Amino acid sequence: MKQQYHFPENLYSDIRIQESYSTNLGMYNGELTRDNATSNVGALVRVYDGKLWYTSSVNDLEKIQDELDALAKLATPNENIYEDPAIKLLEVNVDERLQYTGEKFLGNIARSRFLTVLNHYVDACIDPEYPDMTSWSISVGGDYEKKSFYSSKGCAVAWDYQLCSLNVYMSFGNNGEPMGGGKNFFGMMPEDLYGHEQEFLSERDRLVDYIANAVDVEPGEYTCILSPITTAMFAHESFGHKSEADFMLNDKTLRDEWVMGKKVGSELVSICDSGDMPNHGYVPYDDEGTRARENWLIKEGVLTGRLHDSNSAAVLGEELTGNSRAQDYRMRPLVRMTNTFMKGGTDSFDDIIADTKDGIYVYMVSNGTGNSTFVLNPVICYRIRDGKICEPLRVRMVTGSVFQTLFDIDRVGSDFELFDTYYCGKLGQGARVSAGGPTIRVKKLQVS
Amino acid sequence: MAAIKEKHGTHCEVNTMSYEENKPKAFERLNLDESSYRVYEDGKVGIFHCIGTVSDEEGYAKAQADPERARPYPFSPEAGSTRVRDLSETEFSAGELMALAEEYMKYLTDNYPQFTFSGKFTTTRQTDTFTNDLGADYSNSDASVGVGIMFKHKDSKNIMDGDFEFNMRTPDDGTKFREMADLYLGKWDTAAEIPEDVILDMQYYGFADSLVSELDAEEMSLGNSRLSGKLGEKVFADSFTLEHDATDKESWYTRFWDGEGCVIPGDKLLLIENGVIKIGYSDKRVADKYGVPHTKTAGRNFGDLTYPGGMNVRIRRSDKTIRELLDGRCAVIPIDYTRSQLDQKGDMTIVINSSLLWDGDKVIGRLPEFKVKTNFYDIFGKDFLGVGSDNPATYHDKQMLLRVERV
């Protein structure tokens, strides 16, 4: 890694270059409606004088030095800038982790390989005469991203990430009450996407049964069993965002509430975030050049960590965690999650169901939010009676207090799964993340 | 037939001054270009999506460089003339932006010390263009100053308690900002009681988006829409009229041409009139495939073929002000809330974590958490109370009154 920029004196500055490539083929009811490939290059240049960050986004990499010089003129030189607590913390890593070069690089993968995958799933999963089906779609594609980061402290790192994805989806008009559903599958290369045909067909059959037989839930308080994808949503949306330390810098109430060592949940609960896993939240070096760590946020019910950028770590007097991330080169970084998951336990799914006399199984959710009261929006739920999964239920919302729910988790399954489906939003910026968890049981949640 | 060249472009310049926990954090600037070069020939179109800049010669060459990806396009590209629209009203320098941010943040911290604030103050100037070999030469420019404030009470255990935002083409003397800040923050510590009949005063973007997705002519034709088979039927309230309006001054950076370069005569398309479904929207592909009217509402897609969409809808205003529509009743202004998706039957639940009660003139106090429910057909049907003729300080634009059922 060799950097070619002249950094201005008496200021901290860094340069983040992002190169990306994406391709997508999409078929809707047998017609190829999407067929595209786009590449994108740009850079964010930052200068800091100890009081204010000055940033500029450019598409033309030839302009980086000019932008750096122009921003330096706006800033006030500060000969003690490297004594600034946040700047002092910044790491000086020098590394290159480029995994997707040559024939592995998405841009060098022939379009025909994606088209073959698409056509295979059309043949294997789509029956145009399937009763009551009104439309279907299959899309296959991939995203590649390479980041290079250089700082005036001497940090110089580069890394890349690539993911191919497949989505199979069906819609049912259902006499004016339309509903659809499908599955996403992921892999590093197009050929990794084969082998999920039966998973989709099972999901289709579940959806058809749900549409035909679902009944309205009687609103109230229930014991809820959350599927792994629901637990993942809870871990990310409902708890994870509270661990992002940029919201509590000088806030005494939140700092007192989230003090390290405090018991915040059942001893069955452990939640971790790590950018160093080869999943959708892979960020081996964050957008300040900080190396990724395994950050345990809760260990056996005790608060043990939170997520930082250099500023929040400096203000709170804690270690860097590698969670300073920007959506792309047009944005400055914020504290963001990466791969966030609740650790699996020892109970089997069957045992958890069998041990539940009366409750609701939240099988699939579309999205969730998390303030003090968190909300999960389910898609498919089932009634549980006498230890058995019974009729499908229409549930619009599952809500609860985050603080209480963490204590109310009393069974944790061994069926841990990590889902690469997610993009997370915060302050107008999206970020690719993954989220994971096992089946869990919560003693009581509000269901409506 | 000779190849026809076409170029879609966007140039955007943004300056942002941001504050975090009451303190200045960053000054950011962004200057970006994005283009789509398209070459039509023999019923196909080659497309090159460029982020950044290239010469036109290179852009068109790249659009023709990959015949394998050339897309079928059995339609005529759109002929046109020259039309230039500039909606911008004023220049606003980086220095003026910083001064405005400082003044507004000072107002907040001086008057509401029990809160902490994060703020984003932005100037945006954008120009969109469309040109082709058939004489079309369109341009739309717009510029705005945007203010977005997030606030948190110092005693609150929430990450953030609420936010308010607005855009202006010409900044005023600060009146709008102070009115909005006072409305949202002035009675935060005063408890109010949830009224028996709950009327929400909300911006209608999210609700309108749900409705617009059901008016996609392709989905209506396939039976995937709640409005399939209901063309010409009265489905919603007499007082409810929805139209696509490319002249709407309460929208920003809108274009008067669609993703295929088509221009609607008068720049407006009536979708629902007095509750009656008039038309589903389409692009050329959908109109041809399903035999439905071509409404000239293709979504712009720089990297690929268009899709039906790209709508800029607004609900026709009532003759009455919000206060007159309330007719002595109070409304709830949700501050922190989550909506469920519409379920199979079109039902929706809204969890309102925090909200304000107001009488159309002044805020009475803050309400505790509660839940309400509504239904797709009722939102713009029996429970639609109207869009006021005015814009009180509750929101910058596009606010509607909606009766909901408490659960």
Contacts between the chains, C-beta under 8 A, distances in Angstrom:
chain1	res1	chain2	res2	distance
A	29	B	222	7.5
A	33	B	305	6.9
A	33	B	307	7.6
A	34	B	304	5.6
A	34	B	305	7.8
A	35	B	69	5.8
A	35	B	71	6.1
A	35	B	304	6.7
A	36	B	47	7.2
A	36	B	49	7.1
A	36	B	69	7.4
A	36	B	303	4.3
A	36	B	304	4.2
A	37	B	69	6.9
A	37	B	303	7.8
A	38	B	49	4.7
A	38	B	51	7.3
A	38	B	303	4.8
A	39	B	51	7.9
A	40	B	51	4.4
A	40	B	52	7.9
A	41	B	51	7.5
A	41	B	52	6.7
A	42	B	32	7.8
A	42	B	51	7.2
A	42	B	52	7.1
A	51	B	24	7.4
A	52	B	24	5.6
A	52	B	25	7.2
A	52	B	26	6.4
A	52	B	27	6.0
A	53	B	25	6.6
A	53	B	26	3.8
A	53	B	27	7.3
A	53	B	28	7.8
A	54	B	26	7.2
A	54	B	27	5.3
A	54	B	28	7.8
A	55	B	26	6.1
A	55	B	27	7.4
A	55	B	28	4.4
A	55	B	29	7.2
A	56	B	28	7.4
A	56	B	29	5.1
A	56	B	30	7.4
A	56	B	31	7.7
A	57	B	28	7.7
A	57	B	29	7.5
A	57	B	30	4.3
A	57	B	31	7.2
A	57	B	32	6.7
A	58	B	31	6.9
A	59	B	32	5.9
A	59	B	33	6.5
A	59	B	51	6.2
A	59	B	52	3.3
A	59	B	53	6.9
A	60	B	52	6.1
A	60	B	53	7.0
A	74	B	27	7.2
A	111	B	68	6.1
A	111	B	69	6.8
A	134	B	222	5.0
A	134	B	223	4.5
A	134	B	224	5.1
A	135	B	219	7.9
A	135	B	222	5.1
A	135	B	224	5.6
A	171	B	222	7.7
A	171	B	224	5.0
A	173	B	222	7.3
A	173	B	223	3.5
A	173	B	224	5.7
A	173	B	228	6.6
A	174	B	344	6.9
A	176	B	226	5.8
A	176	B	228	6.7
A	176	B	229	7.6
A	177	B	226	7.4
A	177	B	344	4.7
A	177	B	345	5.8
A	177	B	346	7.3
A	178	B	223	7.6
A	178	B	224	5.1
A	178	B	225	6.7
A	178	B	226	6.6
A	178	B	344	7.8
A	179	B	344	5.0
A	180	B	224	7.7
A	211	B	344	7.0
A	214	B	344	7.0
A	219	B	407	6.4
A	241	B	159	6.6
A	242	B	159	6.4
A	246	B	20	7.4
A	247	B	159	4.4
A	247	B	160	7.0
A	248	B	159	7.9
A	249	B	20	7.5
A	249	B	21	5.5
A	250	B	21	5.3
A	250	B	116	7.4
A	251	B	21	7.4
A	251	B	116	6.5
A	251	B	152	7.1
A	251	B	154	7.1
A	252	B	154	7.2
A	253	B	154	6.3
A	253	B	155	5.6
A	253	B	156	6.5
A	253	B	157	6.1
A	254	B	157	6.8
A	254	B	159	7.5
A	257	B	157	5.4
A	330	B	30	5.6
A	330	B	32	6.9
A	332	B	26	5.9
A	332	B	28	6.1
A	366	B	341	5.7
A	367	B	341	7.8
A	369	B	338	4.8
A	371	B	158	5.0
A	371	B	159	6.7
A	371	B	160	7.8
A	371	B	336	6.1
A	371	B	353	5.7
A	372	B	157	5.6
A	372	B	158	5.4
A	372	B	353	7.4
A	373	B	351	6.7
A	373	B	353	5.5
A	373	B	369	6.3
A	375	B	338	4.2
A	375	B	340	7.8
A	375	B	351	5.4
A	377	B	338	8.0
A	377	B	340	5.0
A	377	B	341	5.6
A	394	B	343	5.4
A	394	B	344	6.4
A	394	B	345	7.2
A	394	B	347	7.9
A	396	B	340	4.1
A	396	B	341	7.8
A	396	B	343	5.5
A	396	B	347	6.2
A	396	B	348	6.7
A	396	B	349	4.4
A	396	B	373	7.8
A	397	B	338	7.9
A	397	B	340	4.8
A	397	B	349	4.7
A	397	B	351	6.5
A	397	B	371	7.8
A	399	B	351	5.7
A	399	B	371	7.9
A	448	B	349	5.3
A	448	B	371	6.4
A	448	B	373	7.7
A	448	B	407	6.1
